[in-house]
Amino acid sequence: MKKIIFSLIMTVAAISAASAQKFALIDMDYVLRNIPSYEMANEQLNQVSLSWEKEVNELSKEAEAMYKNYQSEMVFLSDEQKKKKEEEIVLKEKEVTETRYKYFGPEGELYKKRQSLMKPIQDDVYNAVKAVAEEKGYQVIFDRASSQSIVFASPRIDVSNEVLAKLGYSN
């Protein structure tokens, strides 16, 4: 009997503790779209990415043209000339690969540029979310944009506009 009463008391305590927690949602996509510096940084990243992509494509076309020329001239070349042309083509293809990795690799220039442009904005948003959570007493704030499991949430618990206001942007 004592076990049943103890279990009942523990269940009631757990339910009341869980219901005392306050949750909120934020739509990070919405917040970021309403920050002009984020949009400018995104545009700058797109421009840089396009110019680097163009450079890589030009190098790739050069390698492709070298290979096509080699194929058409191959019958007229000596073994030594063939070997030399093949080495040149391999070097050009290696240059393409290295350039692509330099710009778009895991620690490439695009990653570094994104970090330098986006990190300060992300830090500001994080600090604003944290401030709203502390002011309103929220234990958890979920990102609606990145959570696939949220099917429905009441708009009353969305704090996106409050975060934007904390950042100095009003909607």
JOPEWO-V212598 format. One record per residue. N is the residue number from 0. PSI is psi in degrees with one decimal (* if undefined). D_CENTER is the distance of its C-alpha to the mean C-alpha in Angstrom with 2 decimals. Layout:
[[N:PSI:D_CENTER] [N:PSI:D_CENTER]]
//
This chain:
[[0:-39.8:55.91] [1:-37.6:54.30] [2:-40.8:51.28] [3:-45.3:50.83] [4:-43.3:51.12] [5:-42.6:48.76] [6:-41.3:46.17] [7:-43.5:46.60] [8:-42.9:46.18] [9:-40.3:43.00] [10:-45.6:41.52] [11:-40.9:42.41] [12:-41.9:40.96] [13:-42.1:37.64] [14:-43.2:37.43] [15:-34.3:38.32] [16:-40.7:35.80] [17:-36.9:32.98] [18:-16.0:34.05] [19:-16.3:34.14] [20:143.3:30.41] [21:134.7:28.53] [22:155.7:25.18] [23:166.8:23.03] [24:153.9:20.04] [25:142.1:17.43] [26:95.1:15.50] [27:-35.3:12.31] [28:-45.5:11.71] [29:-45.1:15.32] [30:-49.5:15.16] [31:-36.6:12.43] [32:-24.1:14.32] [33:11.5:17.39] [34:109.0:16.44] [35:-37.3:17.75] [36:-30.2:16.21] [37:-44.5:12.64] [38:-41.0:13.94] [39:-41.6:15.71] [40:-41.2:12.88] [41:-43.6:10.92] [42:-42.0:14.31] [43:-42.5:14.95] [44:-41.4:11.91] [45:-42.7:13.11] [46:-45.5:16.61] [47:-44.1:16.03] [48:-42.9:14.21] [49:-41.0:17.16] [50:-40.4:19.72] [51:-37.8:18.53] [52:-40.3:18.39] [53:-42.9:21.88] [54:-44.9:23.12] [55:-41.4:22.12] [56:-38.6:23.72] [57:-43.5:26.84] [58:-39.6:27.23] [59:-41.2:26.86] [60:-38.2:29.52] [61:-45.1:31.75] [62:-41.3:31.60] [63:-41.9:32.36] [64:-40.3:35.24] [65:-41.6:36.61] [66:-42.5:36.68] [67:-42.4:38.42] [68:-42.0:40.93] [69:-44.4:41.57] [70:-40.2:42.26] [71:-27.5:44.68] [72:-8.4:46.45] [73:-39.1:46.48] [74:-22.2:50.03] [75:-5.4:51.39] [76:147.6:49.79] [77:168.8:51.39] [78:-37.9:49.71] [79:-41.7:48.94] [80:-39.4:47.40] [81:-46.7:45.33] [82:-41.4:44.02] [83:-45.1:43.19] [84:-41.7:41.32] [85:-41.5:39.39] [86:-39.8:38.34] [87:-41.8:37.22] [88:-44.8:35.12] [89:-41.4:33.55] [90:-41.7:32.80] [91:-42.2:31.18] [92:-36.4:29.00] [93:-38.8:28.06] [94:-40.9:27.19] [95:-48.6:24.88] [96:-44.8:23.10] [97:-40.0:22.93] [98:-44.0:21.68] [99:-44.7:18.87] [100:-39.7:17.91] [101:-41.8:18.41] [102:-43.5:15.95] [103:4.6:13.37] [104:173.3:14.04] [105:-34.3:12.13] [106:28.6:13.57] [107:-178.8:14.18] [108:-37.9:14.62] [109:-41.7:11.44] [110:-46.3:9.50] [111:-41.1:12.25] [112:-43.2:12.25] [113:-43.4:8.68] [114:-45.4:9.75] [115:-32.0:13.04] [116:-39.1:12.14] [117:-31.8:9.46] [118:-46.7:10.86] [119:-37.8:14.16] [120:-45.1:12.98] [121:-39.2:11.04] [122:-42.3:14.23] [123:-43.3:16.43] [124:-44.4:14.97] [125:-46.3:15.29] [126:-37.8:18.79] [127:-41.3:19.74] [128:-43.9:18.81] [129:-42.7:20.78] [130:-43.3:23.65] [131:-42.7:23.91] [132:-42.9:23.96] [133:-40.5:26.67] [134:-41.1:28.67] [135:-6.1:28.75] [136:28.9:29.10] [137:134.6:26.12] [138:-31.7:25.54] [139:137.9:22.22] [140:118.4:19.76] [141:147.7:17.61] [142:111.8:14.52] [143:-33.5:15.99] [144:-33.0:12.92] [145:-6.2:11.40] [146:114.3:14.90] [147:-19.4:16.58] [148:-7.3:19.83] [149:110.1:20.70] [150:-44.7:23.18] [151:142.1:24.82] [152:140.6:24.70] [153:134.8:27.14] [154:-18.5:26.01] [155:-25.7:28.12] [156:6.4:25.64] [157:120.8:22.67] [158:18.3:22.20] [159:-46.0:19.58] [160:-32.4:22.33] [161:-39.1:23.61] [162:-43.5:20.33] [163:-39.9:20.32] [164:-40.5:23.97] [165:-34.8:23.31] [166:-8.6:21.00] [167:12.4:23.86] [168:132.3:22.73] [169:147.0:24.96] [170:*:24.88]]
//
